[in-house]
């Protein structure tokens, strides 16, 4: 029969109970320490092999994909991609094992210092998986991936084509603007010439009209002088005719 809740404080304060709890935790620490040391040995053993296997598979995948891309061999190309995927998985396992080794080392240190209580989770999804691929290493893998290289090449070509198109459009717009400016300048010059010709014609017409009016005006001094000269000339001619009509022969 289980003891009642009222008797629990008496059980905890009992000397035999305290010693039993201390013994249980001591045995647990000893058992965990043996397990931790064995796990660390196994993880280090597998990591030493996975490091070499990762680099071998990664280099083989890159070489295979490059050869397949140069020969247009689709099957060989995807085989190289598969090798790269396997190498990536091995790299993930290696990083997870490194995280477990660090946590086991920390717990062994706690057992040594007497602060160990219970084993924590060896895999922290939020922290471990976010640190599997550092930024620099991820950039290197992306650069080595032939698919990413192809995409980068396509993006570069598209960017160059876009830049060339933009330059061509800017050049065409500039040419159109220059042509329009030249046309406007020509039109303005033509309008100016037409205006000048019109002004000159108007001035000539006004001068002619003024001269005609001056000639017709009897009050104009020039007209009066011309009339006087005409009368004098007529009188002179008449006198000469009369003089010539007189008989100058001797009597």
C-alpha angles and dihedrals in degrees: 000000000000118000119251122253090252091063096049096088089052091052092049092050091050111110094222091053093052092049090048091052091048090050092050092051091045091053090046091053091049093049092046091048091056091046092048094051092049092048092051091052092050094046093049090049094053094041092055089057096040093055092059093041091051095055093044094052094042094051091045092050093050092047093047093048092048093051091046092050092051092048096039090237107157097187094050089046093056090044088058090049089052091053090052091050092052090048089052092052091050089050090052091051090049092053092047090052090050090054092050092050091053092050093047090050089052092050092048088053090051091052089051092050093044095242097108117117111159137346116270126216110285094209120057106188096197096050105027099048093043089058097045093095115033114207096253094048092045090052090051092051091048091051091049094049108099091211091056090045090053091048091048090050091050091047090049091050091048090049091050092048090048091049092048091048091049091048091049091049091048091049091049091048090049091049092048090049091049092048091048090049091049090048091049091049091049091049091048091049091048091049090049091050092048090049091050092048091048091050092049091049091049092049091049092049091048091050092049092048090048092050091049091050091048092052092050095046111097091200092062108111092221091055091048091050092049091051092049091049090050092052092048091049091051092049091049091051091049093052091049091051092050092048092052091051093059114100108242098177118122119263 
